[in-house]
Amino acid sequence: MTEHDLPGLQRRLADFAAARDWQPYHTPKNLAAALSVEAAELLEIFQWLTPEEAGRVMADPDTAHRVRDEVADVLAYLLQFCEVLGIDPLTALSAKIDRNELRFPARRGPAEEDDRHSSE
């Protein structure tokens, strides 16, 4: 476990909160609300941008810094939420992708897609 893998990051977040006696406030409801607020702050950066402007958002250093900070805030609250509820986020994501693959079957498989492009 390193400080850059999910368990390591979750441990750092838990240690950070514990050092400040914040655990009583880190309830599922409060963490879900905080996650929603941070996601809205990320959205706010893109609110009035055209699709083209949004695609270039990382080219501006100040805006790129804001985007990275909001992504970090969203991820931090999501990881804390998962920790409190005992959810493995990677397992949950993998299971969701499996369900979506069944629910929304591809119109053509990857091999067929490659064949289509190679004949053009």
N, C-alpha and C positions, 0 to 999 in steps of 0.2 A: 504494500500500500504506500503510495506517494502522495504528496500534497496536491498533485494534479489529476489523480484519478477520482472517480465519484465517491468512494468511501472516504478517501483522504479529505476531499473537499467538504463532505458532510461532517466529518470529525472537526475540521477547522471551524466550520460554522457553529457547531454545537459548543465547542470550546469558547468561541467568541461570545456567544449568548450567555453561557454559564459564567464567564468572567464578569459579566455586567448584570447578573441576576435577572436575565430576561426570560428564562424558561417559563415562568408562570403566564407570560403573555403569548407564548408560542403554542397556542391552541390550534387545532385544525381550522376552526372558523376564522381566527385572526390571521393565520398564515394564508388561507385562501383569499381573504379580503386584500391583504397586502400584495399577493401575487396579481390579483386583478388590477389594483392601482398601478403597479409597476408595468404591467402589460399595456395599460392605457397611456402611461407616460411614453412608452416606446411608440405606440401608435401616434401619439401627438406629434412626434417628429415628422411623420409622413403625411399628416392629416390633409394638407392642401397641396401636396406635390403631385405633379403629373406622373404617370408611369415612367416616363423617361427621366424625370428629375429624381424619382425614387431609386431608379437603377444606378444613378451616379452618386448617391448619398455618401458613400465611403470615400469619394474623391476629395471632399472638403474635410480637412483635418479636425476642425472644431465639431462639425456634425458627426463625423466618424467616431470621435471620442464620446459624444453623447449617446450614440447608438450602442457602442460597446458597453458603456456604463449601464444603460437600461437593460441590455441583454443579460449582463451580469446580475443585476437586481432581480430580474425575472427568474433566472436560473437558481439564484441563491434561495429565494422564497420557495420555489418548486422543490428543491432538494431538502429544505427544512420541513416542508409539508410532508414529503415522502418519508423522511426520517421519523417524524412524530407518529405517522400512521403505519409504519412498518412496511412501506411499499418499496419494492426494488424498481426504480424507474426504468431501467433497461429491460427488465423482464416484462414490465407492464407495456412498454412500447412494442417489444417484439410480439407479444400476444395480440396487441391491437392491430399491428400490421398483418398478422396471420388472419385475423377476423376480416379485415378490410379486403385482403386478397380473395377471400371466399365471397364476400359480399359484392365486390366490384371486380369481376373477372376481367382480365386484359382482353382486348379485342384481338390481339395477336401476341404471340410469345416473342421473347428477345431474339431467338434464332430467326423467326420469320421477319422481324424488324430488320435484322442485319441483312437478310437476303434481299429485302425490298430496296435497301440503300445501296447494296453492292451492284445491283443490276441497272442502276441509273447512270 
